[in-house]
Amino acid sequence: MGDGIVDEGGNWIHGAPANPLYHLAREVGLDLHRDDLLNPLQLTTFDKVSGRQVNAMKITYFLLRTARVISRYGRSGANATHPETNLAERLDQEVARVPGANNRRQYRSLLRTVVDMIAAKESEHLHPNAIGLNPDDGGSDYVISGGYRKLIEQLADGLDVQLGIKVESIRYGDEGVTVTTAEGSHEGSHAIVTVPLGVLKAQSIAFDPPLPEPKVAAIENIGAGVVEKIVLTFTEPFWRRRPGRPQSVFYISDVLGEFPAFVDTTSSAGCPMLVAFLTGEQLDRLAQDRETFAERGCEVLKEVFPDTYQAPTAVHVTNWGSDPFSLCSYSTPVIGVTARDYEQLAEPVEGRVLFAGEATYRERAGFVEGAMGSGVREARRILGRDADLVL
């Protein structure tokens, strides 16, 4: 975008060095930059109600509490039972432990921002143990200079990758698999289906015979989350307190979830850039009028930085939720989902049609390493090796 490069989708390698993607990227010689997303020393937090920036020490305290909540919920296990009907109720129990009404309001906004963005859906719609289904491993965050495309190019080198061709149907049986596209058919012994969960939900691909009922139920039960980005480029990084130091922005609005986070991606993008992250009810307003909603994001930045604000030189808005080839950003554990649903989604059909993608990898669903791990799993399955041995 402009003179900069930013990922529209997955952006970070989380939890390094435990994350296998970190080692894979280094192995192929890519340039990595540490970019801890929730570093309190690199955050500006503005409270719309008070009209002031929030003390950095208070934000540090809130973020530490948030990290402990995520860690504790993750250790509770995916099969733990709770009296709450959704994750929002559990989080409100955590917020209630913080003294002071103003502190509780600010902490709730930050906690919900972090959790809802990770899950790509508001916590009112999430399984009460959603974090337990997607545990956090700690560690540091890294970004790839030039974006994830650099890694994909390395992995795809020498392969015949055909883009822009719509798959219409997949027919399978004892003799093999036939994949029919808008431009012809392809036959083989197996097919690995890696389309996003939103595409499976929309039944954009016809399966012959139809998929078995347990597979269909899993597709219905697992949630499809959406996170959209508004990418803003500028001539100068006016939001930074110190030159050369990243400075992302948390915005505590009087409306929960209104432009909650602007992430400073200047260092990895190669030009002054902020990326606003949005999910939940805000997406409905974004879909109705993308241009006006993007202007509202600029108004928020002007409110936070009244003395230094500059208008963006370019604006780009993603459309993962409406793009017919995605129809979501990634899967999310909504109310009613079970670990068994994820296992059913990953099950091969008749030994011929295999399924990969982040939604099929329960332990890291919603993350790039989950997608990568699922691909390795299915490759091992076709080769007759233990499919449980992944990255």
Legacy VTK file of the C-alpha trace (Angstrom):
# vtk DataFile Version 3.0
C-alpha trace
ASCII
DATASET POLYDATA
POINTS 391 float
0.000 0.000 0.000
1.721 3.187 -1.135
5.400 2.701 -0.364
4.691 0.215 2.432
3.871 -3.486 2.726
1.474 -4.908 5.296
-0.351 -8.222 5.616
-4.103 -7.976 5.173
-4.540 -11.192 7.127
-2.141 -12.977 9.480
0.672 -10.649 10.479
2.621 -11.947 13.489
4.491 -15.050 14.488
3.222 -15.379 18.063
4.825 -17.198 20.971
8.371 -17.384 19.624
10.664 -19.194 19.995
8.208 -22.028 20.772
6.302 -21.351 17.548
7.684 -23.615 14.766
7.024 -20.871 12.194
9.713 -18.788 13.857
12.320 -21.477 13.213
11.020 -22.177 9.701
11.269 -18.501 8.745
14.816 -18.288 10.081
15.780 -21.542 8.368
14.848 -20.152 4.940
16.728 -16.933 5.638
13.900 -14.443 6.181
14.403 -11.192 8.061
12.428 -11.178 11.330
11.738 -8.230 13.627
10.578 -8.552 17.210
7.269 -6.740 17.579
5.585 -7.561 20.886
1.975 -6.613 20.296
1.115 -5.894 23.930
4.293 -4.215 25.121
3.012 -1.610 27.654
6.083 0.541 27.013
4.998 0.930 23.390
1.346 1.793 23.924
-0.605 5.021 24.077
-3.962 4.495 25.766
-6.617 7.189 25.514
-9.840 7.227 27.539
-12.629 9.009 25.687
-14.721 9.412 28.845
-12.043 11.339 30.741
-10.558 12.880 27.601
-7.040 11.997 28.758
-4.335 9.441 28.166
-4.191 6.692 30.776
-1.137 6.346 32.990
1.337 3.828 31.563
1.771 2.084 34.926
-1.977 1.438 35.123
-1.993 -0.001 31.600
0.937 -2.243 32.513
-1.055 -3.519 35.500
-4.136 -4.147 33.354
-2.142 -5.988 30.686
-0.440 -8.168 33.291
-3.844 -9.093 34.692
-5.045 -9.845 31.148
-2.060 -12.128 30.522
-2.728 -13.980 33.789
-6.401 -14.444 32.890
-5.539 -15.891 29.473
-2.887 -18.165 31.000
-5.182 -19.378 33.791
-8.112 -20.021 31.454
-5.828 -21.891 29.083
-4.606 -24.163 31.886
-8.199 -24.919 32.922
-8.491 -27.194 29.899
-10.915 -27.322 26.999
-13.215 -29.783 28.782
-13.613 -27.793 32.003
-17.186 -26.842 32.942
-18.308 -23.428 34.154
-21.604 -21.943 35.329
-21.329 -19.026 32.892
-23.173 -19.277 29.583
-20.587 -17.335 27.556
-17.060 -15.998 27.804
-18.222 -12.415 28.434
-19.771 -13.512 31.736
-16.502 -15.121 32.824
-14.528 -12.035 31.890
-16.941 -9.795 33.789
-16.241 -11.901 36.874
-12.565 -11.056 36.450
-13.305 -7.357 35.971
-15.419 -7.270 39.142
-12.304 -8.079 41.188
-10.649 -4.768 40.248
-11.300 -1.967 42.779
-12.808 1.306 41.549
-15.572 1.850 38.982
-13.322 3.825 36.625
-10.592 1.192 36.831
-13.114 -1.558 36.122
-14.410 0.276 33.055
-10.914 0.761 31.643
-9.789 -2.769 32.462
-12.919 -4.262 30.909
-12.272 -2.369 27.693
-8.661 -3.557 27.470
-9.442 -7.150 28.458
-12.278 -7.399 25.966
-10.200 -5.758 23.231
-7.456 -8.362 23.607
-9.759 -11.388 23.909
-12.316 -10.376 21.264
-9.602 -9.590 18.730
-7.878 -12.928 19.317
-11.187 -14.758 18.927
-12.428 -12.616 15.995
-15.844 -12.343 17.641
-17.377 -10.608 20.640
-17.157 -12.599 23.875
-20.948 -12.685 24.282
-20.978 -15.184 21.403
-18.041 -17.292 22.588
-17.885 -20.588 24.460
-17.207 -19.866 28.173
-13.959 -21.793 27.837
-12.979 -20.298 24.488
-9.502 -19.401 25.701
-9.037 -22.970 26.923
-9.729 -24.158 23.377
-7.027 -21.777 22.103
-4.323 -21.646 24.808
-1.635 -18.977 24.891
1.943 -20.234 25.003
3.555 -16.942 25.998
6.784 -15.956 24.315
7.452 -13.024 21.995
5.846 -11.730 18.800
7.744 -11.363 15.532
6.900 -10.097 12.055
8.476 -11.039 8.729
9.941 -8.149 6.767
7.883 -7.995 3.585
5.047 -9.985 5.160
4.043 -13.650 5.206
4.201 -13.617 1.420
7.967 -13.974 1.719
7.548 -17.280 3.535
4.886 -18.513 1.105
7.146 -17.731 -1.853
9.933 -19.795 -0.302
7.652 -22.768 0.385
5.989 -22.619 -3.055
9.228 -22.427 -5.015
9.152 -25.036 -7.784
5.479 -25.919 -7.299
2.676 -25.509 -9.831
0.362 -23.193 -7.909
-2.655 -21.995 -9.875
-4.506 -18.961 -8.548
-7.830 -17.363 -9.423
-9.531 -20.625 -10.413
-12.820 -21.387 -8.662
-13.431 -24.966 -7.551
-17.053 -25.946 -8.213
-17.267 -29.569 -7.096
-15.323 -32.499 -5.673
-16.366 -36.044 -6.581
-14.781 -38.932 -4.734
-14.975 -42.721 -4.651
-12.967 -45.921 -4.715
-11.228 -44.914 -7.945
-9.985 -41.565 -6.672
-11.034 -37.918 -6.741
-12.174 -35.537 -9.462
-11.992 -31.816 -8.769
-14.047 -29.734 -11.208
-13.210 -26.052 -11.627
-14.551 -23.247 -13.781
-11.733 -24.025 -16.235
-11.716 -27.813 -16.317
-11.287 -30.939 -14.205
-8.361 -32.540 -12.381
-8.120 -36.158 -11.272
-6.016 -37.680 -8.540
-5.856 -40.232 -5.774
-6.621 -37.694 -3.042
-7.723 -34.086 -2.555
-6.822 -31.884 0.390
-9.490 -29.245 1.009
-8.014 -26.132 2.609
-10.713 -23.532 1.903
-11.669 -21.243 4.822
-14.434 -22.370 7.150
-16.705 -19.615 5.826
-16.591 -21.174 2.360
-17.493 -24.599 3.767
-20.397 -23.059 5.662
-21.657 -21.399 2.476
-21.513 -24.775 0.667
-19.723 -23.077 -2.217
-18.207 -26.428 -3.226
-20.510 -29.334 -4.072
-19.342 -32.715 -2.735
-20.427 -35.915 -4.483
-21.421 -37.944 -2.496
-22.484 -35.307 0.079
-20.300 -34.963 3.147
-21.261 -37.242 6.070
-23.512 -35.770 8.746
-20.823 -35.542 11.496
-18.671 -33.454 9.139
-21.606 -31.210 8.230
-22.472 -30.736 11.913
-18.880 -29.763 12.734
-18.871 -27.176 9.951
-22.082 -25.721 11.355
-21.013 -25.792 15.030
-17.590 -24.142 14.759
-17.874 -20.371 14.520
-16.532 -18.259 11.664
-14.945 -15.113 13.078
-14.197 -11.883 11.265
-11.531 -9.269 11.918
-11.183 -6.452 9.424
-8.344 -3.956 9.115
-8.280 -0.327 8.114
-4.753 0.394 6.913
-3.681 4.042 7.142
-0.404 5.385 5.748
1.044 8.795 6.589
3.959 11.029 5.720
5.142 11.129 9.347
4.544 8.866 12.391
2.927 11.697 14.370
1.696 9.289 17.058
5.134 8.240 18.280
6.403 9.677 21.547
10.004 9.072 20.562
11.469 8.848 17.043
12.170 5.315 15.933
10.112 3.681 18.693
6.839 1.917 17.757
3.781 3.281 19.530
0.458 1.515 19.089
-2.803 3.003 20.355
-5.563 1.636 22.593
-8.768 3.667 22.469
-11.187 3.271 25.375
-14.460 4.510 23.964
-17.786 5.002 25.695
-18.973 2.313 23.252
-17.238 -1.027 23.820
-15.275 -2.090 20.756
-15.277 1.223 18.870
-11.881 1.450 17.146
-10.224 -0.257 20.118
-6.737 -0.667 18.645
-4.440 1.022 16.131
-1.269 -1.017 15.669
1.928 0.732 14.643
3.325 -1.347 11.758
5.791 1.288 10.556
8.927 -0.742 11.250
7.831 -3.786 9.242
5.835 -1.909 6.576
8.640 0.414 5.536
6.593 3.615 5.817
4.590 5.413 8.549
1.539 3.203 9.039
-1.218 2.471 11.536
-3.616 -0.465 11.200
-6.992 -0.309 12.939
-8.389 -3.696 13.981
-12.171 -4.178 14.112
-14.552 -6.992 15.012
-18.095 -7.484 16.319
-20.843 -4.907 15.834
-18.410 -2.419 14.300
-18.248 -4.619 11.201
-21.920 -4.004 10.443
-21.301 -0.267 10.288
-18.163 -0.845 8.234
-20.103 -2.907 5.692
-22.770 -0.220 5.339
-20.370 2.614 4.519
-16.680 1.774 4.382
-15.524 5.277 3.497
-17.452 7.058 6.240
-16.415 4.483 8.816
-12.750 4.873 7.863
-13.179 8.623 8.319
-14.433 7.927 11.836
-11.163 6.134 12.522
-9.279 9.253 11.501
-11.470 11.314 13.820
-10.472 9.027 16.690
-6.785 9.565 15.945
-7.349 13.326 15.813
-9.054 13.105 19.193
-6.104 11.234 20.691
-3.420 13.410 19.049
-5.042 16.852 18.581
-1.740 18.736 18.330
0.153 16.446 15.948
-2.498 14.682 13.872
-2.013 14.477 10.093
-4.483 13.145 7.544
-3.516 9.817 5.942
-2.041 9.744 2.460
-3.760 6.423 1.662
-6.483 4.241 3.178
-7.230 0.568 2.545
-10.039 -1.516 4.088
-10.053 -5.327 4.062
-13.162 -7.373 3.293
-12.572 -10.881 4.650
-16.159 -11.222 5.819
-17.705 -10.574 2.394
-15.061 -11.943 0.024
-16.656 -15.101 -1.505
-13.312 -16.919 -1.284
-13.012 -16.412 2.492
-16.344 -15.337 4.094
-14.515 -15.119 7.422
-11.074 -14.383 8.837
-10.625 -17.586 10.827
-12.555 -20.009 13.008
-13.685 -19.176 16.520
-15.059 -21.313 19.410
-18.638 -20.089 19.713
-21.202 -21.175 22.288
-22.016 -24.863 21.933
-18.855 -25.938 20.117
-16.927 -28.933 21.441
-13.432 -30.285 20.963
-15.045 -33.170 19.089
-16.319 -30.739 16.439
-12.743 -29.775 15.590
-11.755 -33.433 15.426
-14.665 -34.231 13.101
-13.749 -31.343 10.820
-10.237 -32.793 10.480
-11.459 -36.340 9.720
-10.829 -37.608 6.149
-13.852 -38.674 4.098
-13.653 -42.158 2.594
-9.873 -41.919 2.839
-9.902 -39.760 -0.298
-10.920 -36.248 0.673
-8.744 -34.754 3.399
-9.257 -31.483 5.248
-6.626 -28.984 6.367
-6.597 -25.351 7.470
-6.493 -23.600 10.819
-10.054 -24.639 11.749
-9.049 -28.334 11.572
-6.192 -27.942 14.069
-7.910 -27.498 17.429
-4.827 -26.775 19.518
-3.884 -23.765 17.362
-7.135 -22.933 15.593
-7.175 -19.338 14.383
-3.390 -19.123 14.032
-1.053 -19.475 11.061
0.899 -22.257 12.748
-2.374 -24.183 13.054
-2.862 -23.989 9.293
0.736 -25.036 8.715
0.520 -27.893 11.189
-2.665 -29.204 9.592
-0.978 -29.294 6.196
1.912 -31.334 7.565
-0.577 -33.647 9.276
-2.476 -34.384 6.058
0.700 -34.835 4.030
1.839 -37.433 6.551
-1.559 -39.098 6.371
-1.337 -39.506 2.580
2.202 -40.878 2.942
0.931 -43.454 5.432
2.764 -41.972 8.396
1.516 -41.101 11.872
-0.744 -38.084 11.359
-0.345 -37.093 15.021
3.289 -36.174 14.464
3.064 -32.580 13.296
5.288 -29.512 13.445
LINES 1 392
391 0 1 2 3 4 5 6 7 8 9 10 11 12 13 14 15 16 17 18 19 20 21 22 23 24 25 26 27 28 29 30 31 32 33 34 35 36 37 38 39 40 41 42 43 44 45 46 47 48 49 50 51 52 53 54 55 56 57 58 59 60 61 62 63 64 65 66 67 68 69 70 71 72 73 74 75 76 77 78 79 80 81 82 83 84 85 86 87 88 89 90 91 92 93 94 95 96 97 98 99 100 101 102 103 104 105 106 107 108 109 110 111 112 113 114 115 116 117 118 119 120 121 122 123 124 125 126 127 128 129 130 131 132 133 134 135 136 137 138 139 140 141 142 143 144 145 146 147 148 149 150 151 152 153 154 155 156 157 158 159 160 161 162 163 164 165 166 167 168 169 170 171 172 173 174 175 176 177 178 179 180 181 182 183 184 185 186 187 188 189 190 191 192 193 194 195 196 197 198 199 200 201 202 203 204 205 206 207 208 209 210 211 212 213 214 215 216 217 218 219 220 221 222 223 224 225 226 227 228 229 230 231 232 233 234 235 236 237 238 239 240 241 242 243 244 245 246 247 248 249 250 251 252 253 254 255 256 257 258 259 260 261 262 263 264 265 266 267 268 269 270 271 272 273 274 275 276 277 278 279 280 281 282 283 284 285 286 287 288 289 290 291 292 293 294 295 296 297 298 299 300 301 302 303 304 305 306 307 308 309 310 311 312 313 314 315 316 317 318 319 320 321 322 323 324 325 326 327 328 329 330 331 332 333 334 335 336 337 338 339 340 341 342 343 344 345 346 347 348 349 350 351 352 353 354 355 356 357 358 359 360 361 362 363 364 365 366 367 368 369 370 371 372 373 374 375 376 377 378 379 380 381 382 383 384 385 386 387 388 389 390
